[in-house]
Amino acid sequence: MTDFLTLKEQHPLDELDHSVAFSSWLSSGDTLSSCVVTVSSGLTLDTATKAPVATGANVVFWLSGGEAGKEYFVQVLAETSQGRR
């Protein structure tokens, strides 16, 4: 399933956490087990100290960089404990 969300706006010098909730797509008892986050060129996805994490029904990731006033694409893919993607 594909959905488009708007993440909170941030200044290029900020390093902020973002969260995407998958609860409306999960069956009862299912949780997220893994995730992959991909970002447009120009954004920086922290993959070291604050790497993307799937926890419960949410994927949390940290972004920095970019250019003020420009829109960027962020793709969040998740797999569930019951094998759904």
N, C-alpha and C positions, 0 to 999 in steps of 0.2 A: 504494500500500500504506500502511496506517495502522498505527502501533505506538505504544504508550504507554510512556514512560520516566519514571523519577524522576530529577530533577536533584539535585545536591548541595544540601543545606540551607545557607542563608546568613542572617546577621543583617541587618536593614534598613539599617544603616549601611555594610555591606560593598559593594564593587564587585568582583564575581568573574567570571572567565571560565567558560564552560560549553561543552562539546563534545558533539555528537551524531554518532555513527559510522554511516555508511550502507554500510559495506563488505559487509554480508551481503545487500544488495539490488543491488549492482553486478555487472554482467557483467564477464568478463575484459577488461582493457584500458580499461574505462570509468572516468571520474573525474567528480567534481562540477564543474560549470562556473559555477553561480550559486545563490543562495539568497535566501529571504525569511523573516524571523523576525518573528512577531507575538506580543505579550504582553498579558496581562490588564491592565485598568485598575489602577493602583496600583504596578505595576512600571515601572522605567525601563530601556529597552533603549538602550544606547549606540549611536548611529548616526553619530557624528562621528569622534572620535579612535580609537575601537575598534569600528568598524562590523562587523556580521556578515560572515564570510568563508567561502567554500567552498574548501577546500584538500585535494586528494587525495580521500579518502573521508569527510572530516569537515566539519561546519559548526561554527565557533567563534563565540561571541557573548558579550557582557558584559552583566550585569544588576546593578541596584542598586534600592534602595527596597523597597517592600512593607511588610507588617506582620507582626510576630513571631507564629508559630503559625498563620498563614493560608496556604492553598494557592492557587497561581496557575496559570493555563493558559499554556503557551508552545507555539506552533505553529511548526514548522520545515519549510519547503518547499524542496526542492532540485531542480535540473535537472542532467542529466548531459551530458557532451560528446557522447553518442550520442542526445540528445533525449528521454531518459526523464524523467518527473516523478514 
